[in-house]
Amino acid sequence: MKSVLHILALSLLLVSCSKQQARKPVSQTNGNFINESIERNKKLIANEERLINDVIEKDSLKNYIASTKGYWYKYETKVEESTPTPVRGDIAFFDYEIKDLTNKIIYSKEELKPQEYYVDKQNILMGLRDGIKLMKKGETVTFLFPSHMAFGYHGDDERISTNEPLICTVILRDIQPDTTKTN
């Protein structure tokens, strides 16, 4: 009798399990939000690139270089000698200022103070992170950063607004190897 009850309970369990279906998701998305976000970002980037291109056209005496990372730069002071550029772990000592695209100073060199940056080991402005590695000691470079290479959609909560492209002029004063290298 006990075995019959076990068989009956087991068969009821198997029958009840076989009829269950997977739960449907509580909410479903059709991808519209993502697609709309992509389109907004494409328009934002295209508009910022037009604004940056206007700045470049007005400064026709200088030769601007388009980086592979999506920003532009020009040399104010260029070192022609074959000297090293900063690499991961080096310490870059630099001064810089930040302007808007109308050339109005947002943060002066004095406000920002001399910077000490452990290359690729500290969190700094994305554009500067890459741009500093292009520079040689003694060079001054002006970078034109679209907002996604600067402070992005958030700004800096002080003077830099949402989605603001920036002009950053950087003077690389020195490069020193990290004597505490542990990579």
N, C-alpha and C positions, 0 to 999 in steps of 0.2 A: 504494500500500500504506500509506503514511504517513497519507493522508487517511482511509482506512478505519479505521485504528487510532484516529485522533482522533475519528471519529464514534462508534466503539464505546465509547471511554473517556467521551465526553461523554454518550452515552445511558445508560451504567452510572451515571454520576454523577447524572443527572436522576432515574433510577428509584430510586436509593438515597435521594435527598433527599426525594422525594415520599412515602415511606413513614414518615418520622420523625414522631413525635408530640411535642407539648410535654411537658416534664417535669412530673410532678405535684409539688406541694409536699411537702417532707419531713414537715412537721407541719401539721395542720389544726386550726383552732379553730372551735368552734361558737358563740362569743360568750358562753358562760356566765360566764367570768371577768369580762368587762366588765359584764354584767347584774347579777351578784352584787355587784360593786364599787359600781355605781350604787345598788343597794338599801341597801347598808351606809351609804353616804354620806347617803342620804335619811333613814335612821333616826337617824344621828348628828346631822344638822342639826335634825331634829324634836326630839330630846332636848335639845339645847343651847338651842333656842328655848323649850322648856318651862322650863328652868332660868332663862333670862333673864327670861321672863315672870313667874316667881315673884319675882325680884328687883324687877321693876317694880311688882308688886302690893304688895309689902311697903313700898315707898317711895311710898305713895299720895299724899303731899303734893306731889310733884313731877310735872310734866308731861313725859313722855317722848315723843320724836318718833322715828318709824320712818323711817330713811333709805331711799332707793331702792337702796342698795348692800347692804342686808342687816344693818345694825347699828342700834342705838338710842342716843339721846343725850338729855341734859337739860342745861339751863343752870343753873349754880350762880351765875354772875354774867353778866348779859346787858347788852350795850351797845345802847341803843335808838336812838342817833343813826345817821344814815345815813353810815357810814364804810366804807372798802373792806375787802374780805376778800382774803387772799393769792391770787395768780394765778401761773401758771407763770413761773418765773424769779425771783420775789420771794424774799427771805430772811425766813423766819419764825423768830423767836426765841421759844422756849417752854420751859416746865418741865412735867414730868409725872411721875405715879407709876402703878404697875401693881399691881392687886389681883386676887385671885381672886373668884369669885362669892359667897364668904362674907364678903367685905370684908376679908380678911386681906392685908396689904401683902406683895407679892412683891418689888418694887423701889421704894424710897422716892425721893422727889424729889431728895434729897441724893445718893443713889447714882447716879442717872441724870444728874445735873448739868444745867445749862442747855444746851439744844439749839439748834443753828443749822442750819436745814434749807432748802436750795435747793428750792423748791416744784417738784415733778414732775421734778426733775433728780437726786435722790438716792434711794437705796433705803432706805426705812423701812417700818415696820409698815404693811401694806396699809390697814387701817382708819384709821390716823392720816394717811396720805397723802391720803385723801379728806376726813376729818373736819376737818383743819386749814383746808382751803379754805372751810369753812362759818363759821369764826370771825372775829370782829373783834378788833382790838387791845384788850386789857384784859379780854376775856371768859375765863371759866372754864367748861369744859364737861366733863361726865362721859359717857364713851362706854361702851356695853356691846357688846363685840365677840364674835361667835361665833368659834370657833377658826380657821375658814377666812379670817377677816379679821384674825387675830392671827398666831400662830406655827404654825398648822396642825398637820398630823400629826406634825411633827418636834419641836416644842417649841423651846426655846432652848439645849438641852444643859446647862443649869444648874438654874434654879429653876422654869421653866415646863415642864410636862409635855406629853405628847402630847395633841392634841385638847382643849386647855384654853381655854374661853371666858374672857375677861378684862374687867375694869373698868379703864379708863384715864381719869384726871382730868388735863386739860390746861389750862394757863394760858398764853394767847398774850400774851407781854410786848410784842412789837413786830413790825412788818412793814416791811421796807425793800426798795425796788426794787433789783434786781441792777445795779450800776453797770458790770459787765463783760458785759452782755447780748450774747450772740452767737446766741441761739436756734438 
